């Protein structure tokens, strides 16, 4: 290896290290660490509950517990992969997920799997088992509301324009979910809407009036 090749290789290695360093330095550890801690605590609690034989799900222990661990690992990997995309790509992915989630919520209305705990909110997917489209809608609305939030902060959208867009983004899946009825996911969507609009700077009076109208 001559001097030129060695210099080029060191430069490439340095660029790779710098990109990796930048990626990990850009992560918001104040949010990442508590989220991972809550996930770990949840897995420990779930293991204790299933191992004690509580509920019908305990009959499938430990297979169902391993499925939860696999889902967590897939989610972590997917989150890190999404961090690599630029904002325009993230907006595109968010729009696609939102569109797909609405279609699946419509399918649930037309041909749901079966009612569980009084809620017809499940779809049966071969090999993978049952699936709740409302879970996908929570991810989709979060990804779509981010660009709206940023546009409000930079002045590209007024507070009233941004608020109406957020109301539409959250309102459509909320109407499907609340009529399943899935109270838990409905409350999560309301909380996400309240938190997002509050951080955006929308007045409490406007927020509460809109939530009252949704309910």
Order of alpha helices (4+ residues) and beta strands (2+ residues): alpha-alpha-alpha-alpha-beta-beta-alpha-alpha-alpha-alpha
